[in-house]
Amino acid sequence: MNQRPIQHDSDLDAAVPSSHQIPDGLLALSSVPHRSLVRVLSVAHVKRESAATWVELLAAEFKGPVAARMNHLATLLNTGIPVPDALEQTPRILPPSALMAIRLASETGTLSQTYDALLSDAGLEPETSDSGWRSPRSEFFRVMLGFLIAWMILSFLLIFIMPTFERMFEEFGLELPAVTRSLIAVSNRAGEVLILGIAIFGMVIVGRLLFSREPQPYRFNPMRWHERFVPPSVNLLSLLAIVVDSGRPITAGLQTLSKCHHIPRVRRQLATSCTLIEQGADPWITLANEQILTSRESRALSVAGSSAVQAWLLRWLAEARFNRRTLRQHFFTRLISVASLLLLAIVVAWSAFAVFLVLINLVRGLA
């Protein structure tokens, strides 16, 4: 039986594409203001000029809060603050993953490659393919819109029409159908639960905004609440690839990420990993113990002897996780969409049946 020859690290290095030539699409930005800002910073970095003037000119192309944030960034840059610090001191100027990537790149000397990764068109493909009218997210939005319209119609029916039916049935000595009474009872309870849920949700948001101890760039933002529920390991592996590919010790990168990551739980995991690695623990096994890597991934990274292979493998793992997360997200979105559509159909049919029974019993009673 022919056995496959064992490849040495030099053979693997030759087979692995250079990360300095192929940008990481998972870090790519999709927003026009974000891409414009990063492109301006990239041009200023290549020309070795101050980015303040470039950012100030770019701010004139936008209006509203975007222009205000860019002007604030230009003011900070004019005072001599480094670009990573100025970006972190400007709230919502860039996504958290982009801020961490630029911070790492400034420390590893890979700013040009990181800017190329943030401006890569590869990262726009998932956004473009998921924004069509037939995508699961659009279908879910249509179902939620149908729920909103149905809720408004049912609210009008139950607030203004049903009380009139109840008075008419009382005047004529008739009794409401059981289906109609059950609909009225459920709607009353549903309204109380809805009001209570909105009140609790509002108090939680106000409490997080008023009593949060997080630094300003990483505080809880209600407009980006979904980021707290997105697995952070995808971009985290891409950022670790930047550190490994630069040849710096991984503890330095973990220490930086433990200070600037936007999720507190991940910051604690990274800080613990950094402490254990400094005490002599194996880096990849430690990251697996902190649930940043899986045991299989840590074994693969331990076997890869060179930094080029490890950086390529980290990017490959990040892309694999991204694909799995996208498939799961589409599946659950489709599942919730179908379940919501069935629930909406049941509620509409129940309401229509209740109203028709009221009209039929009213006509029979008057006859």
Secondary structure, DSSP 8 states (H G I E B T S, - for coil): --------HHHHHHHS--TTTS--GGG----HHHHHHHHHHHHHHHHT--HHHHHHHHHTT--HHHHHHHHHHHHHHHTT--HHHHHHTSTTSS-HHHHHHHHHHHHHT-HHHHHHHHT-STTHHHHHHTSSTTSHHHHHHHHHHHHHHHHHHHHHIIIIIHHHHHHHHHHTT----HHHHHHHHHHHHHHHHHHHHHHHHHHHHHHHHHH--S-GGGS--GGGGGGGGS-THHHHHHHHHHHHHHT--HHHHHHHHHHH-S-HHHHHHHHHHHHHHHTT--HHHHHHHTTSS-HHHHHHHHH--SHHHHHHHHHHHHHHHHHHHHHHHHHHHHHHHHHHHHHHHHHHHHHHHHHHHHHHHHHHHH-
